[in-house]
Amino acid sequence: PAQDAWLVPVAAAPNTRLETADRRVISIALSDDGALAAAGCGSTALEPGLRDYTLLVWEVASGRRRARLDVLSYPSALAFLADGGLIVGTSVGQMYHVEPDGDGFAITGTFVQP
């Protein structure tokens, strides 16, 4: 069964399907203007013991995926920043700074807990 996320608006607007490619959604965030959604995901399709963690970013209106970025650990917390970037926190104390990059997004900084 598909593990996709669905955005269900409070106002009278259509639902938006955000395809996750069979990844389990761990965390989700919406930009302040509601134009972008991001999800921290973990793969459910790998062999036991293997891990595959990703950050996915979509345009909410169209459902078009703007980015798929690999991260090294469970992406347990996400937050959009006022400048349109993202902060991603992981379960092992890593943090990623993610910024818009052309039509997509790119990891521009990695912080590791000492």
C-alpha positions in Angstrom: 0.0 0.0 0.0 1.2 3.5 -0.8 2.6 5.6 2.1 1.9 8.9 0.4 1.0 12.0 2.5 -2.2 13.9 1.9 -2.7 17.6 2.6 -6.3 18.2 3.6 -7.1 21.9 3.7 -9.4 23.4 6.3 -10.8 25.9 3.8 -12.8 24.8 0.7 -9.9 23.7 -1.5 -9.0 20.4 -3.1 -6.8 17.8 -1.3 -3.2 17.5 -2.5 -1.4 14.2 -2.8 2.3 14.4 -2.0 3.9 11.3 -3.5 6.6 9.8 -1.1 7.7 6.8 -3.2 6.7 4.3 -0.5 8.6 6.2 2.2 7.2 6.4 5.7 6.5 10.0 6.6 8.3 10.8 9.9 7.8 14.6 10.1 6.1 17.3 8.1 6.2 21.1 7.8 4.4 23.8 5.8 5.9 27.1 4.8 4.4 30.2 6.3 2.6 31.0 3.1 1.4 27.5 2.6 3.1 27.2 -0.8 5.6 24.5 0.1 5.4 21.3 2.2 8.4 19.3 3.4 8.5 15.8 4.8 11.2 13.8 6.6 10.9 10.2 5.4 12.3 6.8 5.9 12.2 4.0 3.4 9.9 1.0 4.0 11.1 -0.9 0.9 14.7 -1.8 1.9 16.1 -5.0 3.3 16.0 -5.4 7.1 18.9 -3.5 8.7 19.3 -1.0 5.8 18.3 2.6 6.3 17.3 5.3 3.7 16.3 8.7 5.1 15.3 11.5 2.9 13.9 15.0 2.9 11.2 15.7 0.3 9.9 19.1 -0.7 6.7 19.8 -2.8 4.7 22.7 -4.2 1.4 22.4 -2.4 -0.8 23.7 -5.2 0.4 21.3 -7.8 1.8 18.4 -5.7 5.0 18.7 -7.8 8.1 17.5 -6.0 10.8 20.1 -5.8 13.5 18.2 -4.0 14.6 14.8 -2.7 17.7 15.1 -0.5 19.4 12.3 1.4 20.1 12.7 5.1 22.1 10.4 7.3 19.6 9.8 10.1 15.9 9.8 11.1 14.6 13.3 10.1 12.6 13.8 13.3 12.0 17.6 13.1 11.5 20.1 10.3 10.9 23.9 10.3 10.6 26.4 7.4 12.5 29.6 7.9 11.3 33.1 7.0 13.7 33.2 4.0 12.2 30.0 2.5 14.9 27.7 3.7 14.5 24.8 6.1 16.1 23.4 9.2 16.1 19.6 9.5 16.9 18.0 12.9 17.7 14.3 13.1 17.5 11.7 15.9 21.3 11.6 16.4 21.9 15.3 16.9 22.6 16.3 13.4 21.0 19.4 11.8 20.9 20.4 8.2 20.3 23.9 6.7 18.5 23.6 3.4 18.0 26.5 1.0 16.2 27.0 -2.3 18.5 26.3 -5.2 17.2 27.2 -8.6 14.0 25.1 -9.1 14.9 22.8 -6.2 16.6 22.8 -2.8 20.1 22.0 -1.6 21.8 21.2 1.7 24.0 24.2 2.5 25.1 23.4 6.0 25.5 20.4 8.3 25.8 20.7 12.0 26.8 17.8 14.3 26.4 17.7 18.0 29.8 17.3 19.6 
